[in-house]
């Protein structure tokens, strides 16, 4: 009888998770390059990749993006069989001006439906959500896209529950994200789901991303809204609100600053800032609180007072409403991105 010694050799590493990104002519290059870069940066301890990323298109070959730069699709639809899709982990759909034509292209929509049925999860970047909606995959689901295109998504696809303010949304195994950099936030969230929070935060810090933004966070702040205001008197009021978050920011007081009647002021403000004065004030105070939370030594009650909320509980409700996290959780995320990690030290030789 032959007796063999037990085999103590290490098991072979698991194959990388397969990620397929759908591109096209007139895609937004950052919708593709941003998420792809983050997935490819996820490395194991032995520096082998956690993910294998492939860029595909309707036809194999070059794709000219809206920036004028050209990307290359490794395969076209006709080269991808059902066997190729077996075990596909993540299917990503980029956005960009090219979605306008593709939302009426049945070959593309049929391909999206076929891949989604086999992938573990599907995600769109920016206006890629329009293609998912056109394929019928967002019916009855919550979804987001770039805030400028959210009204179009809601109008053209009334069965979709459009959240035009969220950074990204999740409905089962379907994810959608807002414009450009929000696709990177979504990629980090997917990486966190797969590999854990420490790895995702380390990748974020390595790429000098200020913070891993939670999906419920608003796409735009009071500062961004103020930049789009054309009316000089309304712009003056916006600046006053941002500079004086602890002041009396009721409509009567703000209308006095604008030298308007309360009714006319409220109407003109909403027309120019695309939100009510009350919502603008809340977001301005939220921006101020976020800045002050970066100092871990400042108690929450003091942050709430200095940001104009008055009480910590009011600030907490505003954070949950607009950012989807509590102030404590937000501060924790901010501080965690500053901690050195082994992964970052391992990656530093690539700089």
C-alpha positions in Angstrom: 0.0 0.0 0.0 1.4 3.4 -1.0 1.1 6.1 1.7 1.5 9.6 0.4 2.4 12.5 2.7 -0.3 15.2 2.9 0.0 18.0 0.4 0.7 21.2 2.2 1.4 23.3 -0.9 -0.7 26.5 -1.0 -3.9 26.4 -3.0 -3.8 28.2 -6.3 -5.2 31.8 -6.1 -8.7 32.3 -7.2 -9.0 33.8 -10.7 -9.7 37.5 -10.8 -13.3 38.7 -10.9 -14.3 39.6 -14.4 -15.5 43.1 -15.2 -16.8 44.1 -18.6 -17.2 47.8 -19.5 -19.4 48.7 -22.5 -18.1 51.7 -24.4 -19.1 53.4 -27.7 -18.3 56.4 -29.9 -19.0 59.7 -28.1 -18.7 58.1 -24.7 -17.4 60.3 -21.8 -13.8 59.1 -21.4 -13.8 59.5 -17.6 -17.0 57.4 -17.3 -14.8 54.6 -18.7 -11.3 55.4 -17.4 -12.2 56.4 -13.9 -13.9 53.1 -12.8 -11.5 51.0 -14.8 -8.5 52.6 -13.1 -9.9 51.9 -9.6 -10.8 48.2 -10.4 -7.3 47.6 -11.9 -5.7 49.2 -8.8 -7.1 46.5 -6.5 -4.2 44.1 -6.1 -3.7 41.1 -3.9 -0.7 40.8 -1.5 1.3 39.0 -4.3 0.4 41.9 -6.7 -1.9 39.8 -8.8 -5.1 41.6 -9.8 -8.4 41.1 -8.0 -10.2 42.1 -11.2 -9.8 41.4 -14.9 -11.3 44.4 -16.8 -12.3 44.2 -20.5 -13.5 47.1 -22.6 -16.0 46.0 -25.3 -18.3 47.7 -27.8 -20.8 46.9 -30.6 -17.9 46.5 -33.0 -14.3 45.6 -32.0 -11.8 48.4 -32.6 -11.3 52.1 -31.9 -13.9 54.3 -30.2 -13.6 58.1 -30.3 -14.7 59.6 -27.0 -16.2 63.1 -26.6 -12.8 64.4 -25.6 -11.4 63.4 -29.0 -9.2 60.7 -27.5 -9.6 57.2 -28.8 -10.0 54.0 -26.8 -9.9 50.5 -28.2 -12.6 47.8 -27.7 -11.1 44.4 -27.3 -14.2 42.6 -28.6 -17.5 43.3 -30.4 -20.9 41.9 -29.6 -20.7 39.1 -32.2 -17.5 37.8 -30.5 -19.1 37.4 -27.1 -20.9 34.1 -26.5 -23.1 33.0 -23.6 -20.1 30.8 -22.5 -18.0 34.0 -22.4 -20.5 35.6 -20.1 -20.6 32.6 -17.7 -19.2 33.7 -14.4 -19.1 37.4 -15.4 -19.0 39.4 -12.1 -19.7 43.0 -13.1 -21.2 44.6 -16.2 -20.5 48.4 -16.5 -22.2 50.7 -19.0 -20.5 54.0 -19.6 -22.3 57.3 -20.3 -21.8 60.1 -22.7 -23.4 61.8 -25.7 -23.4 58.5 -27.6 -26.3 57.2 -25.4 -28.7 59.5 -27.4 -28.3 57.3 -30.5 -27.8 53.9 -28.7 -31.0 54.2 -26.7 -32.8 53.5 -30.0 -30.4 50.8 -31.2 -32.1 47.4 -30.6 -28.9 45.4 -31.1 -27.2 47.3 -28.2 -30.3 47.1 -26.0 -30.6 43.3 -26.6 -26.9 42.9 -25.8 -27.4 44.8 -22.5 -30.3 42.6 -21.6 -28.4 39.5 -22.4 -25.3 40.4 -20.4 -27.3 41.7 -17.4 -29.1 38.3 -17.2 -25.8 36.6 -16.7 -23.7 39.0 -14.7 -23.7 39.0 -10.9 -24.3 42.8 -11.0 -24.9 45.6 -13.5 -24.0 49.2 -13.1 -24.3 52.4 -15.2 -22.1 55.5 -15.1 -23.8 58.8 -15.7 -26.1 58.7 -18.8 -25.5 55.0 -19.1 -28.7 54.8 -17.0 -30.6 55.9 -20.1 -29.5 52.7 -21.9 -30.5 50.5 -18.9 -33.9 52.3 -18.9 -34.3 51.9 -22.7 -33.6 48.2 -22.3 -36.4 48.0 -19.7 -34.1 47.0 -16.9 -34.9 50.0 -14.6 -38.7 49.7 -14.6 -40.0 49.9 -11.1 -36.5 50.6 -9.8 -34.8 53.6 -8.2 -32.1 55.0 -10.4 -30.0 58.1 -10.8 -28.0 59.8 -13.5 -26.2 63.2 -14.0 -28.5 65.8 -12.5 -28.8 67.7 -15.8 -30.2 64.5 -17.5 -32.4 63.4 -14.6 -35.5 65.2 -15.9 -35.0 63.6 -19.4 -34.7 60.1 -17.8 -37.9 60.7 -15.8 -39.8 62.1 -18.8 -38.7 59.5 -21.3 -39.0 56.5 -18.9 -41.9 57.2 -16.5 -41.7 53.7 -15.0 -38.3 54.5 -13.5 -38.1 56.0 -10.0 -35.6 58.7 -10.8 -33.5 60.2 -7.9 -31.9 63.2 -9.6 -29.8 64.1 -6.5 -28.1 60.9 -5.4 -24.4 60.1 -6.1 -25.4 56.5 -6.8 -28.3 54.1 -6.2 -28.7 50.4 -5.7 -31.8 48.3 -6.5 -31.0 44.6 -6.0 -28.1 43.8 -8.3 -28.6 47.0 -10.3 -26.5 50.1 -9.6 -26.7 53.5 -11.3 -24.5 56.5 -10.7 -24.4 60.3 -11.4 -22.0 62.1 -13.6 -18.3 61.5 -14.2 -16.5 61.3 -10.8 -19.6 59.7 -9.2 -18.8 56.6 -11.3 -15.6 56.4 -9.3 -17.5 56.6 -6.1 -19.7 53.8 -7.3 -16.6 51.7 -8.3 -15.2 52.2 -4.8 -18.5 51.1 -3.3 -18.4 47.9 -5.4 -14.8 47.3 -4.4 -15.7 47.8 -0.8 -18.5 45.2 -1.1 -16.0 42.7 -2.6 -12.8 43.3 -0.7 -13.7 45.3 2.4 -13.6 48.9 3.6 -9.9 49.1 4.3 -9.0 48.2 0.7 -11.5 50.6 -0.8 -10.3 53.4 1.4 -6.6 52.7 0.6 -7.4 52.8 -3.1 -9.3 56.1 -2.7 -6.4 57.6 -0.8 -3.8 56.4 -3.3 -5.8 58.1 -6.1 -6.0 61.3 -4.0 -9.8 61.1 -3.8 -10.8 63.3 -0.9 -13.4 61.0 0.5 -15.4 57.9 -0.3 -18.8 59.5 -0.8 -21.8 57.4 0.2 -24.4 56.8 -2.4 -27.1 58.9 -0.8 -24.9 62.1 -0.9 -26.2 65.0 -2.9 -24.7 65.6 -6.3 -24.3 69.3 -5.7 -23.8 71.7 -2.8 -24.8 75.2 -2.1 -21.5 76.5 -3.5 -22.1 74.8 -6.8 -25.7 76.0 -7.0 -24.6 79.6 -6.3 -22.1 79.5 -9.2 -25.0 79.0 -11.6 -27.0 82.0 -10.4 -27.3 84.9 -13.0 -29.5 87.3 -11.1 -27.2 89.7 -9.3 -29.4 90.3 -6.3 -30.0 86.5 -5.8 -26.3 85.9 -6.2 -25.7 88.4 -3.5 -28.1 86.6 -1.2 -26.4 83.3 -1.9 -23.0 84.7 -1.0 -24.5 86.1 2.2 -26.0 82.7 3.2 -22.7 80.9 2.5 -20.6 83.5 4.4 -23.1 83.7 7.4 -24.5 80.3 8.2 -25.3 81.3 11.8 -27.3 84.4 10.8 -31.1 84.9 10.5 -31.6 83.2 7.2 -35.4 83.3 7.1 -37.2 84.4 3.9 -38.2 87.8 5.4 -34.6 88.6 6.3 -33.2 87.4 3.0 -35.9 89.2 1.0 -34.8 92.4 2.8 -31.2 91.9 1.7 -32.4 91.4 -1.9 -34.7 94.4 -1.6 -37.7 92.4 -2.8 -41.0 91.4 -1.5 -41.0 88.0 0.2 -43.2 86.4 -2.5 -41.1 87.8 -5.4 -37.9 86.9 -3.6 -39.0 83.2 -3.0 -40.0 82.9 -6.7 -36.9 84.5 -8.1 -34.6 82.5 -5.8 -36.2 79.2 -6.8 -35.9 80.1 -10.5 -32.3 81.1 -10.3 -30.9 78.6 -7.7 -33.1 75.6 -8.8 -34.1 75.2 -5.1 -36.1 77.0 -2.4 -34.3 79.4 -0.1 -34.8 77.0 2.8 -33.1 74.1 1.0 -30.2 76.4 -0.1 -29.8 77.5 3.5 -29.8 73.8 4.7 -27.2 72.8 2.1 -25.0 75.8 2.9 -25.0 74.9 6.6 -24.3 71.3 5.6 -21.2 72.4 3.6 -20.0 74.4 6.6 -20.6 71.5 9.0 -18.7 69.1 6.7 -15.7 71.5 6.7 -15.7 71.8 10.5 -16.0 68.0 11.0 -12.6 67.6 9.5 -11.2 68.7 12.9 -11.9 65.7 15.2 -11.2 67.8 18.3 -14.4 69.9 17.8 -17.4 68.4 19.6 -20.5 67.8 17.5 -22.6 70.3 19.4 -20.1 73.1 18.7 -20.0 72.1 15.0 -23.8 72.3 14.8 -23.8 75.7 16.5 -21.1 77.2 14.3 -22.6 75.8 11.1 -26.0 77.4 11.9 -27.9 74.3 12.9 -28.1 75.2 16.5 -28.5 71.7 17.8 -26.6 68.5 17.0 -29.9 66.6 16.4 -31.0 69.1 13.7 -27.5 68.6 12.0 -27.8 64.9 12.3 -31.2 64.9 10.5 -29.8 67.1 7.7 -26.8 64.7 7.2 -29.1 61.7 7.0 -31.4 63.5 4.6 -28.7 64.8 2.2 -25.7 62.5 2.7 -27.2 59.3 4.0 -24.8 59.2 6.9 -24.6 60.6 10.4 -22.1 63.4 11.3 -20.1 60.8 13.3 -20.0 58.4 10.4 -19.0 61.2 8.0 -16.2 62.3 10.4 -15.1 58.6 10.7 -14.8 58.3 6.9 -12.8 61.5 6.7 -10.4 60.5 9.3 -10.0 56.9 8.0 -8.8 58.2 4.6 -5.8 59.9 6.5 -4.5 56.7 8.2 -1.5 55.1 6.6 -2.3 51.5 5.5 -0.2 48.6 4.5 -1.7 48.5 1.1 -0.7 52.1 0.4 2.8 51.4 1.6 2.9 48.4 -0.8 1.7 50.6 -3.7 4.1 53.4 -3.0 6.8 51.9 -5.2 4.7 52.6 -8.2 4.8 56.3 -7.7 
